[in-house]
Amino acid sequence: MWAVLGMVAPAPVAAQAPATNAPPAQHYTTPQGGTLSLSLDEAVARSLENNADLAVERYNPELSIESVRNAEGYYDPFLFGTLSKSSTDTKGTNLFAGGATVTTKTDVWNIGVQQAVQTGATLSVAFNNNKRDTNNLFSTFNPVYNSTLSFNLTQPLLKNFGIDAPRLNLKIAKKNREITDIQFRQTIINTVAATKGLYYELLFAIDNLAAAQKNLDLAKKLLQENEIRVKVGTMAPLDVVTAQSEVASREEGVIVAENALSDAEDNVKRVIFPLNDPMMWVTRITPTDRPSAEPVPVDADAAVKSALENRTDVIAARKDLEKNDYTLSYRRNQLRPQLDLIANYGGSGADGTQIRDASNNPLPTPIPGGYGDALSEVFGFDYPTWTVGVNLSYAIPNRSAKANAAFAQLSKDQALAAYRRLELQVAAEVRTAARGVESGFKRVGSTEAARRLAAERLDAEEKKFAAGMSTNFLVTQAQRDLAQAEVNNLRAIADYRKSVINYQRVQEAGVGSSGAAVILASSSSSAQGGQAILSAAAGSQ
C-alpha cells in the first residue's frame, strides 16, 4: 500500500541508527528564504533527521544502555589494598612487658580482589603482609614478617540462589533497553506517519485555497454580468448589490483559506527543519508529489493478527509482562530461608631474624631470615587453614517477604489484565482503521460524483440565467454548492490518503508520540478551515 502513496514502507530500525528511505549521505538544513520544492520522500527524510521530538527520543536508547552497564557494574572485580606504616611506644609496667619502654614499628601492605558472580556467589582472594620491628626483650624474631593468603567463597543455597537483587536489576535493565528500542522505533513510525499526514494536509490547503479563489472568481464574473444587465435595463440594481455581497463573503473565504495554508506550511516546517530560524518561517513550501487516491486492498482479520504480533506497544507490553515475571520470581525466592555455604582455604607464614641464646656467649646470636622465607611458607602452604560450613537465618513470620510476594503477584495479574485490554483496543483500532480506508475510498467516489453534478448544475443555471430563465439567487446557490462539493472532494481525498497511512501505522505502532497525534489534530483543523470558508459564503444568504 505504500507503493500507492509513492513511498517504500519503512523497514524496522535500530535505536541508534534508524534506517529510513531517505538518502543517508544527504543532510538537510534550513533554507535561506525563497521557495522549497519538497517531495514526500524528502519530507520524511528531513523529519527523521531534524524532527525535534525525535531528537529528544534519540537519547532514551543511549540512556537505557548506560542503565544496563550500571547494573552490570555490580559484577566488576573489586580490588582493595592497604599500605600503612605505624609506630607504638608502650610503657613497661611489669616484669613481662619486655622493657621499660617497648617500641613497635609496623609496616603493612595488603592486597586483594573480590568478585561477585551471576550464581549469587561471592569470591575473594586476600594477600596480607606486615613487618614488625620491636625492642621487646621477649621477642624471638626481630624483625618478623607475617604473610597470609586466603581464598574465600560464599554461595547462597536457598534464598538468593536462582535470583537475587543484582541479577533482578540486570534483567530488568536489559528488558528496559529492549523496550526503549521498541519505543524509539514506534516514535520513528509515528513521525513518518505524522509527516506524511502533514504533507497531505498541505496539499489539501493548497487545493482548498485554489477552490476558494475559483469560487471568488465565479462570484466576480456574476457581478460583472449583473452590472452589464443593469446598464442595459434587463436587471434590477438590487441584484448587483446581492452579487457584491456575495463577492465580499467569498473574499473572506479566500482569506480563511490563505490562513489555513499558512498554518499547514508551518506544521510541515516544524517537523522538517532543525532550528527556529527566522528564514525558515518565510520559506514557501511547494509540494512536488501528487499521490493518487487508488483503491487499497484491506484485510481486517489479517491486519489484526499482524498488529497483535508485531505492533510496538503490544511487544512492549509483552516485555513488561516478562519484567513482572522476573520480579515475581525474585519475591518468591525471598520467602526462603537464608542458607549460605561458606568455605575458605589459605596458608600463613612468619619469618625474620631469629634470636637465640648461645651456650658459650651471653649475647644473643641472630639467625638471618626474612620476607622471602615467610612467602615460601605461605605459598608452600606449610601452615594451611580451611573452613567449610553454612550460615542459616530466617525471619519469623517473614511478613515483609510474604507481602512483597503477594504484591508482585497482584502486579503481574494487573499487568496481564492490562495486556488483554490492550489486545482488545488494538483489534478495535485496526478494524476501525480498515473501515476508514474502505469508507474513505467510497467517500472519494461519491464526493467526486457530487462535484461533477454540481459543476453540471452550475453550467445549466448559468445558461438558463443568460436566457432569462433563472434567477441571480439560483446561480449563486449553484456556485456555493459547487464550492461545497469541491471542498468535500478535496477533504475526502486528503482523508483517504491519511486513512491509508493510519491503516499501516496501527499495524506497526501505537500512538505513543506527539507526532502521531498531529495527524489526528491536523485533519480536524483543516476540515474546520474548509468549513469556515463555506460558512463565510453561506452567511451572505
C-alpha positions in Angstrom: 0.0 0.0 0.0 3.0 2.3 0.5 3.6 2.0 -3.3 0.2 3.5 -3.8 1.4 6.6 -2.0 4.6 6.7 -3.9 6.7 5.5 -0.9 8.6 2.5 0.2 7.4 1.1 3.6 9.9 1.9 6.3 11.9 -1.1 7.5 12.3 -1.9 11.2 15.0 0.2 12.6 17.6 0.0 15.4 17.7 2.6 18.1 20.9 4.3 17.3 21.0 4.1 13.5 17.4 4.3 12.2 17.1 3.0 8.6 14.8 5.1 6.5 14.0 5.5 2.9 15.9 8.8 2.9 19.3 9.2 1.2 21.7 8.6 4.2 24.5 10.8 3.0 22.5 13.9 2.5 22.0 16.4 5.3 19.1 18.9 5.2 19.4 22.4 6.6 17.2 25.4 7.0 16.8 27.2 3.6 17.5 30.9 3.3 14.1 32.0 2.4 12.6 31.7 -1.1 10.7 28.5 -2.2 11.5 25.0 -1.2 10.3 22.2 -3.6 9.5 19.2 -1.4 8.7 15.7 -2.3 7.0 13.3 0.1 10.2 11.2 0.4 12.2 14.4 1.2 9.7 15.5 3.8 10.0 12.1 5.6 13.8 12.2 5.3 14.0 15.7 6.7 11.7 14.9 9.6 13.7 11.9 10.6 16.9 13.9 10.6 15.6 17.2 12.1 12.4 16.5 14.0 12.6 18.0 17.4 10.5 15.3 19.1 12.7 12.6 17.5 15.8 14.4 18.6 14.7 14.2 22.2 13.7 10.5 21.9 17.1 9.5 20.4 18.6 9.9 23.9 16.4 7.3 25.5 18.1 4.2 23.9 21.5 5.6 25.0 20.3 6.2 28.5 19.0 2.6 28.7 22.4 1.3 27.5 24.0 3.1 30.4 21.4 1.7 32.8 22.4 -1.8 31.7 26.1 -1.0 32.1 25.4 0.3 35.6 23.6 -2.9 36.5 26.5 -5.0 35.0 28.9 -3.0 37.1 27.9 -5.0 40.2 29.9 -7.9 38.7 33.1 -5.9 38.1 36.1 -7.2 40.1 36.7 -5.1 43.2 40.3 -4.5 44.0 41.3 -3.5 47.6 44.6 -2.8 49.3 46.2 -1.2 52.3 49.6 0.4 52.7 50.5 1.8 56.0 53.3 2.5 58.5 52.8 2.9 62.2 54.8 3.1 65.5 53.7 2.4 69.0 55.5 3.1 72.3 54.3 1.2 75.3 55.5 1.8 78.9 56.5 -1.4 80.7 54.5 -1.9 83.9 55.5 -5.4 84.8 58.4 -7.9 84.5 57.0 -9.4 81.4 56.5 -6.2 79.5 59.7 -6.7 77.6 61.4 -3.5 78.7 60.9 -0.1 80.3 59.6 1.3 77.1 58.7 -1.1 74.3 58.7 0.4 70.8 57.0 -1.5 68.0 57.1 -0.4 64.4 54.8 -2.0 61.9 54.7 -1.8 58.1 51.5 -3.2 56.4 50.9 -4.0 52.7 47.8 -5.9 51.9 46.1 -6.5 48.5 43.1 -8.5 47.4 40.3 -8.9 44.9 36.6 -9.6 45.3 34.3 -10.8 42.6 30.6 -11.3 42.5 29.4 -13.9 40.0 26.0 -14.5 38.5 25.2 -17.5 40.6 24.8 -15.3 43.6 28.2 -16.3 44.9 31.0 -14.0 46.2 34.6 -15.0 45.7 37.6 -13.2 47.2 41.3 -13.6 47.4 43.3 -11.7 50.1 47.1 -11.5 50.4 48.0 -9.7 53.7 51.5 -8.8 54.8 53.2 -7.0 57.6 56.6 -6.4 59.1 57.0 -5.8 62.8 60.2 -4.4 64.4 60.4 -4.2 68.2 62.8 -3.8 71.1 60.7 -6.2 73.2 63.2 -8.5 75.1 60.9 -11.5 74.8 60.7 -11.4 71.0 62.3 -14.4 69.4 62.1 -12.8 65.9 63.1 -9.3 65.2 62.2 -8.0 62.7 59.4 -10.5 61.9 57.5 -10.8 58.6 53.9 -12.2 58.7 52.1 -13.2 55.5 48.7 -14.8 54.8 47.0 -15.9 51.6 43.3 -16.8 51.8 40.6 -17.9 49.3 37.0 -17.3 50.4 33.7 -18.4 48.9 30.1 -17.6 49.9 27.3 -19.3 47.9 23.6 -18.9 48.7 21.8 -22.3 48.6 18.2 -21.3 49.1 17.4 -17.6 49.3 19.2 -15.6 46.5 20.2 -18.9 44.9 18.4 -18.7 41.5 17.9 -14.9 41.5 18.9 -12.1 43.8 18.6 -8.3 43.7 21.6 -7.6 41.4 20.5 -10.2 38.9 16.9 -8.9 39.0 18.2 -5.4 38.4 20.3 -6.5 35.5 17.4 -8.5 33.9 15.1 -5.6 34.2 17.7 -3.1 32.8 18.2 -5.3 29.8 14.4 -5.7 29.3 14.0 -1.9 29.6 16.7 -1.4 27.0 14.7 -3.7 24.6 11.5 -1.7 25.4 13.3 1.6 24.8 14.5 0.4 21.4 10.9 -0.6 20.6 9.6 2.7 21.8 12.2 4.6 19.7 11.1 2.5 16.6 7.5 3.5 17.5 8.5 7.1 17.6 10.1 6.8 14.1 7.0 5.1 12.7 4.7 7.7 14.1 7.0 10.5 13.0 6.9 9.1 9.4 3.1 8.8 9.5 2.7 12.3 11.0 4.9 13.8 8.4 3.0 12.2 5.6 -0.2 13.4 7.1 1.0 16.9 7.4 2.2 16.8 3.8 -1.2 15.7 2.6 -2.8 18.4 4.8 -0.6 20.9 2.9 -1.8 19.6 -0.4 -5.3 19.9 0.8 -4.7 23.5 2.0 -3.2 24.4 -1.4 -6.1 22.9 -3.3 -8.6 24.4 -0.8 -7.2 27.9 -1.5 -7.5 27.3 -5.2 -11.1 26.2 -4.8 -11.9 29.3 -2.7 -10.2 31.5 -5.3 -12.2 29.8 -8.1 -15.4 30.4 -6.1 -14.5 34.0 -5.7 -13.8 34.3 -9.5 -17.2 32.9 -10.2 -18.8 35.5 -7.9 -16.9 38.3 -9.6 -17.9 37.0 -13.0 -21.6 37.0 -12.0 -21.2 40.5 -10.6 -19.8 41.8 -13.8 -22.6 40.2 -15.8 -25.2 41.6 -13.5 -23.7 45.1 -13.8 -23.9 44.8 -17.6 -27.5 43.7 -17.3 -28.4 46.6 -15.0 -26.8 49.0 -17.5 -28.9 47.7 -20.4 -32.0 47.6 -18.2 -32.7 43.9 -18.0 -31.9 43.5 -14.3 -32.8 45.4 -11.1 -30.0 47.2 -9.3 -30.7 45.1 -6.2 -29.3 42.1 -7.9 -26.0 43.9 -8.2 -25.9 44.6 -4.5 -26.6 40.9 -3.8 -23.7 39.9 -6.1 -21.4 42.5 -4.5 -22.3 41.0 -1.1 -21.5 37.5 -2.4 -18.1 38.7 -3.7 -17.3 40.1 -0.3 -18.3 36.9 1.5 -16.1 34.8 -0.9 -13.2 37.1 -0.4 -13.5 36.3 3.3 -13.4 32.6 2.3 -10.1 33.2 0.4 -8.6 34.9 3.5 -9.6 32.0 5.7 -8.1 29.5 3.1 -4.9 31.5 2.9 -4.6 31.4 6.7 -5.2 27.7 6.7 -2.5 27.3 4.1 0.0 29.2 6.2 -0.9 27.0 9.2 -0.4 23.9 7.1 3.0 25.2 5.9 4.1 26.0 9.5 3.2 22.5 10.6 5.3 21.0 7.9 8.2 23.3 8.7 8.1 22.4 12.4 8.8 18.8 11.6 11.4 19.1 8.8 13.6 22.0 10.0 16.0 21.6 12.9 16.1 25.1 14.4 13.9 28.1 15.0 15.4 30.2 12.2 13.5 33.4 11.1 14.3 32.5 7.5 12.6 29.2 8.0 9.2 30.8 8.6 9.3 32.9 5.4 10.2 30.0 3.2 7.4 28.9 0.9 7.0 25.1 0.6 5.9 23.7 -2.8 4.9 20.0 -2.7 6.1 18.2 -5.8 4.2 14.9 -5.3 0.5 14.4 -6.1 -0.3 10.8 -4.9 -3.5 9.4 -6.4 -6.3 8.0 -4.5 -6.1 4.5 -5.7 -8.0 1.7 -4.0 -6.1 -0.2 -1.4 -7.0 -3.9 -0.6 -8.0 -4.3 3.1 -8.0 -7.5 5.1 -9.1 -6.5 8.6 -8.6 -10.0 10.1 -5.0 -10.3 8.8 -4.3 -6.8 9.9 -5.4 -7.5 13.4 -3.3 -10.6 13.6 -0.3 -8.7 12.3 -0.8 -5.9 14.8 -1.1 -8.3 17.7 2.2 -10.0 16.7 4.3 -7.0 15.6 2.9 -3.8 16.9 5.3 -1.9 19.1 3.1 -1.2 22.0 2.0 -4.8 22.1 5.6 -6.1 22.1 6.5 -3.6 24.8 3.5 -4.8 26.9 4.7 -8.4 26.5 8.2 -7.4 27.7 6.6 -5.6 30.6 4.9 -8.9 31.5 8.4 -10.6 31.4 9.6 -7.9 33.8 6.7 -8.8 36.1 7.7 -12.5 35.9 11.3 -11.6 36.9 10.1 -9.6 39.9 7.6 -12.3 41.0 10.3 -15.0 40.8 12.6 -12.8 42.9 9.9 -12.1 45.5 9.0 -15.7 45.8 12.7 -16.6 46.2 12.9 -14.2 49.1 10.4 -16.3 51.0 13.1 -19.0 51.5 15.4 -19.2 54.5 18.9 -17.7 54.1 21.2 -20.7 53.8 24.7 -19.8 52.6 27.6 -22.2 52.0 30.9 -20.6 53.3 34.3 -22.0 52.5 37.8 -20.7 52.8 41.3 -22.0 52.4 44.7 -20.4 52.9 48.1 -20.5 54.3 50.3 -18.4 56.5 53.9 -17.8 57.1 56.2 -15.9 59.5 59.9 -15.4 59.5 62.6 -12.9 60.2 65.8 -12.6 62.1 65.6 -15.2 64.8 67.4 -14.5 68.1 68.8 -17.4 70.3 71.0 -17.6 73.4 74.4 -19.2 72.7 75.7 -21.5 75.4 79.2 -20.0 75.3 78.1 -16.4 74.7 76.0 -14.3 77.0 74.9 -12.2 74.0 72.2 -13.4 71.6 73.3 -14.8 68.3 70.9 -13.8 65.4 70.0 -16.3 62.7 69.2 -14.5 59.5 65.8 -14.8 57.9 63.4 -12.5 56.1 60.3 -11.9 53.9 61.3 -14.5 51.3 61.2 -17.2 53.9 57.7 -16.1 55.1 56.5 -16.2 51.4 57.9 -19.6 51.0 55.9 -20.9 53.9 52.7 -19.1 52.6 52.8 -20.4 49.0 54.0 -23.8 50.2 51.0 -23.9 52.4 53.3 -25.2 55.3 50.7 -23.9 57.7 47.3 -24.4 56.0 43.9 -23.2 57.3 40.5 -24.1 56.0 36.8 -23.7 56.9 33.7 -25.3 55.5 30.2 -24.5 56.9 26.8 -23.0 56.5 25.1 -19.9 57.8 21.3 -20.1 58.4 18.9 -17.3 59.1 15.1 -16.9 58.8 12.7 -14.2 59.8 9.6 -15.4 61.7 6.8 -15.0 60.5 8.5 -13.3 57.5 5.7 -10.9 56.9 7.6 -8.4 54.7 8.7 -11.1 52.3 5.2 -12.5 52.1 3.7 -9.1 51.5 6.2 -8.3 48.8 5.5 -11.7 47.1 1.7 -11.0 47.2 2.2 -7.5 45.8 4.3 -8.9 42.9 1.6 -11.5 42.1 -1.1 -8.8 42.1 1.1 -6.6 39.9 1.6 -9.4 37.4 -2.2 -10.2 37.4 -2.9 -6.5 36.8 -0.3 -6.3 34.0 -1.9 -9.4 32.4 -5.3 -7.8 32.6 -4.0 -4.6 31.0 -2.4 -6.6 28.3 -5.7 -8.3 27.5 -7.4 -4.9 27.4 -4.6 -3.7 25.1 -5.3 -6.6 22.7 -9.0 -5.6 22.5 -8.1 -1.9 22.0 -5.6 -2.8 19.2 -8.1 -5.1 17.5 -10.8 -2.4 17.6 -8.4 0.3 16.4 -7.2 -1.8 13.5 -10.7 -2.7 12.4 -11.7 0.9 12.7 -8.7 1.9 10.5 -9.6 -0.7 8.0 -13.2 0.5 7.7 -11.7 4.0 7.4 -9.8 3.0 4.3 -12.9 1.4 2.8 -15.3 4.2 3.6 -12.7 6.8 2.7 -12.4 5.4 -0.8 -16.2 5.4 -1.1 -16.2 9.0 0.0 -13.8 9.9 -2.7 -16.0 8.4 -5.3 -19.2 9.9 -4.0 -17.8 13.4 -3.5 -16.2 13.3 -7.0 -19.6 12.4 -8.4 -21.2 15.2 -6.4 -18.6 17.6 -7.6 -19.3 16.7 -11.3 -23.0 17.0 -10.8 -22.6 20.4 -9.0 -20.5 21.6 -11.9 -23.1 20.5 -14.4 -25.9 22.1 -12.4 -24.0 25.4 -12.3 -23.4 25.3 -16.0 -27.1 24.7 -16.6 -28.1 27.5 -14.2 -25.7 29.9 -15.9 -27.1 29.1 -19.3 -30.7 29.4 -18.0 -29.7 32.7 -16.4 -28.3 34.0 -19.6 -31.6 33.1 -21.3 -33.6 34.8 -18.6 -35.0 31.5 -17.3 -33.2 31.5 -13.9 -32.5 33.9 -11.1 -29.5 35.5 -9.6 -30.2 33.6 -6.3 -30.2 30.2 -8.1 -26.9 30.9 -9.9 -25.3 32.0 -6.6 -26.7 28.9 -4.8 -25.3 26.7 -7.6 -21.9 28.3 -7.2 -22.0 27.7 -3.5 -23.0 24.1 -4.0 -20.1 23.6 -6.4 -17.7 25.2 -3.9 -19.0 22.9 -1.2 -18.7 19.9 -3.4 -15.1 20.7 -4.4 -14.0 21.2 -0.8 -15.8 18.0 0.2 -14.0 16.1 -2.6 -10.6 17.6 -1.6 -11.2 16.8 2.0 -12.2 13.2 1.2 -9.1 12.7 -0.9 -6.8 14.0 1.9 -8.7 11.9 4.5 -8.4 8.8 2.3 -4.7 9.3 1.9 -4.3 9.7 5.6 -6.5 6.7 6.4 -4.2 4.5 4.3 -1.2 5.8 6.3 -3.1 5.2 9.5 -4.1 1.7 8.5 -0.5 0.8 8.0 0.6 2.6 11.2 -1.9 0.9 13.5 -0.4 -2.5 12.4 3.1 -1.3 13.4 2.8 1.1 16.3 0.6 2.6 18.9 0.0 6.3 19.3 3.0 6.8 21.6 4.4 10.2 20.5 3.2 13.7 20.0 4.0 13.4 16.3 1.3 10.8 15.7 -1.3 13.0 17.3 -0.5 15.7 14.8 -2.2 13.6 12.1 -5.4 13.4 14.0 -5.3 17.0 15.0 -4.4 18.4 11.6 -7.2 16.6 10.0 -9.8 18.2 12.1 -8.2 21.6 11.9 -8.0 21.6 8.2 -11.6 20.4 7.9 -12.6 23.2 10.1 -10.8 25.6 7.9 -12.7 24.3 4.8 -16.0 24.6 6.7 -15.2 28.1 7.7 -14.8 29.1 4.1 -18.2 27.6 3.3 -19.8 29.2 6.3 -18.5 32.6 5.3 -20.0 32.1 1.9 -23.3 30.9 3.3 -23.5 33.9 5.6 -24.4 36.2 2.7 -27.7 34.4 2.0 
